[in-house]
Amino acid sequence: MNRILILLLTLTVCYSCSEPPVPEAGVPLTLAEERHSRISDLRYDLRFVIPADTAAPVMGEETLHFHMEKKADLVLDFKASTESIKEVRANGDDCRFVYKNEHIVIPAAELKEGSNTVEIRFVAGNAALNRNADYMYALFVPDRARTAFPCLDQPDMKAVFTVALSIPENWKAMTNGPLKSIEKSDSLIWWKFAPSEKISTYLFSFTAGNYFSETRMVDGREMEFFHRETDSAKLAASIDEIFSIHAASLKFLEEYTGIPYPFRKFAFTAIPAFQFGGMEHPGAVWYNAGSLFLEKSATKTQLIRRANLIAHETAHMWFGDLVTMKWFNDVWMKEVFANFMADKIVAEILSDDQPDVKFITQHYPLAYAIDRTTGANPIRQELANLDQAGTMYGGIIYHKAPVVMQQLERIMGEKPFQNGVRKYLRNYAFANASWPDLIAILDEETDQDLKSWNDKWVNKPGRPSFDFPITDLKANTYGLFTADTTAAVPSDPVARTLYWLNLYENMLEGRYYTPMEYAQKLLDGLEREKEELIVTMQLRQLSSVYWRFLTERQRQDFAPTVEARLWKLLERSNPSNVRKTLLKSFNEMALSVGAMEKLYAIWKMQMPPAGISLSEGDYTDIASALALRSHPAADSILDVQSQRITNGDRKERFHFLRPSLSADQQVRDEFFESLKRRENRRKEAWVGDALAHLHHPLRRGASEKYLLPSLEMLEEIQTTGDIFFPVNWLEQSLGMYSSASANKIVNDFLTAHPNYNGLLKNKILQAADNLFRAQKLLAGN
């Protein structure tokens, strides 16, 4: 045999034994597009054994059914380890596979054109399973289903999910599909569910735990509600309203879209310490329990926030669940429609006489907080890999986008806009669509130049600046306008809202008023304001100026005035909700010994000023404020408050937060060090609250040393945390600093990392914007 033939044979053998190509880690866009082009008809049959012991592994079995248009390697996403993969079979036989870069690759030779079945036994990853002693819940948005089970983890690979869960005997379970049976087999109790509709992997979910269950038939539709609330007063004040708002939201959306509720089941769960306000899994919505359960004395702001949240998640059933974006660069589409529809729903169901005031106060300040910064991002962004999808979220998609969508509706007219939306939903039902797909449909309903509008408002960042004042309240009022400081405060509530909003933004730009002058103007404005939502906005502005843009000496000198005037206002014959809002601000800004003793007396005797009703959470806030101010009885106050908390989940939260409230610097240092370990950051909402304590303005001199390590941890926070955690981590860490030394830490970090992840760099610039502005605003003091 000649040498050339030998070489050819050797190459052939090596090629046949070589590994198939493996994509980069994460879910790259190129992989997503390739899979979508040749794989269809996906079905997942999943079985999970969930032990009560959180240290024991969750074992999983999966049967994946799919149609392959053209035979090729199958790439499954699984962010785990080789040891987590116990068995892989293709079309009934053991098969070869490669595990690399967070992917299981099954060679084409193991598969066939047409129908295929892949079976996998595995150990489920815990990262997205949120396991606790008494309950657990899965949260897979945006690309975290792949941390729990092998899948094609991209939004345009919709599939039917059939689930069986083995859970402890006293637990209940919920998932997207209806419950089919509860069976006992080999000492295991199995909750078996009927198949779901076609949904994306990020919308698949399940929960199991020691839950209370409420079932109601409302307007002919059965609804099921899991929760762990034990406060009888909260239950009495909230349960009926929670069901009622869901029912009203469903009715509105069915009428607006012309499409009946598109899923067989409607159920939801209130989860303690849930890291979002809510998550829209069809048939199994998750909510933060604290957002749903309110006291009878809840403020208007709290009631609106709850109604808005429920309406938002319900709107997602059509906008996001029925029709889903093709790729997460268009995640803003589902969020803007959910917010936009929620604003319409809440205006109707709460009979709000000032919907424009609500819309402005809810969206504009939070949109400006990003759009005014050097890290501002456009509404529609680029995304090369789903492992960066969490960085798409923020104030722009949740708050600027609804403003822009309102513009679009006004440009087109309400009826043509609604017609276009209905056509979009019909055309892409149980499928996927992009923003250009929607624009193409809307273009058919109007003669307006939507392309130019889209380029200006959707594809570009930043807010416009005008050299004239706001005049037409129904026109586009988004931007920075000049102000007439000699004009009287407007009598119209909408004009008055825009007046205070625009003055504050101008103050931040160093125009018209110094921070101290503006704080004094706000106090004068509060004397005359009766509209609760405007009062709430004014108080937020006052707190921001007070803690961020005054020198320490100015704040100490100004504090007695703030305390006296807020106390006088809360004792005045304002509506009770306004008085409660004023008391919360008094608690937030109190500095003097006299003010602390007033708060201590309220907390100790549990007797607020006349006409104000406080909840357990309100008393916990007062106790925390006293501890942060180093009240002489701080330890005793925290001990007693812990005893007053009867709900086990809230008691656990308080125990977690307590070291962050300690007067002992070493205790706080050790607590911060503990956050460097992933297992101590699992309750992300609690971590955010703890960071707010650690970095409180009264302690920032001692806590500034945490800033650099917090920045150094950001990439890990983004990799290991859920979508809102990086932003929350940054805002709670950087948000209240104003010193030149803190400014230097941030700028030195950015200088030292010139090639830092651009999306995360923008988040730093956004979170540090007030710190940067403080350098200029404080320079003149």
Summary of the structure (lengths in Angstrom):
residues: 781
radius of gyration: 27.5
end to end distance: 91.5
largest distance: 105.0
contacts: 2598
relative contact order: 0.06
helix: 51%
strand: 16%
